[in-house]
């Protein structure tokens, strides 16, 4: 798969700069907020990458699904926090691994959609 700088830039702007606090808090609670965030997220892609209509739909839908159901958080290969005793996994790893997984999912789907659709 081929990921370009404009795709990474569009993803960063759409997912971090354009996302409001209300979107960030609401996207896992309701599908409406997840869809609103996903559509707003796509603005930089429309300007920089000019996706086809099919690619645009796939990217919006996948973004809403990944964010609404927190798929990046579900992918993390971590043991649960122990009820008693020290946690063998650092708190920063518990924080950052789901974010990394989430971004890998978004960037991979976007790259595939832009390349093949």
Number of C-alpha atoms within 10 A of each C-alpha: 8 9 14 11 8 14 19 16 14 22 21 16 17 20 21 12 11 16 16 13 8 10 20 17 12 17 23 18 13 13 16 15 20 26 21 16 26 26 18 17 25 23 17 20 22 13 11 12 15 13 19 14 10 12 20 20 15 18 26 20 15 18 25 24 18 20 22 22 16 16 16 19 20 12 13 17 10 13 9 9 12 10 7 6 7 9 12 10 13 9 9 8 12 15 11 13 17 20 17 14 16 21 18 13 17 19 20 14 18 24 19 16 18 22 13 9 13
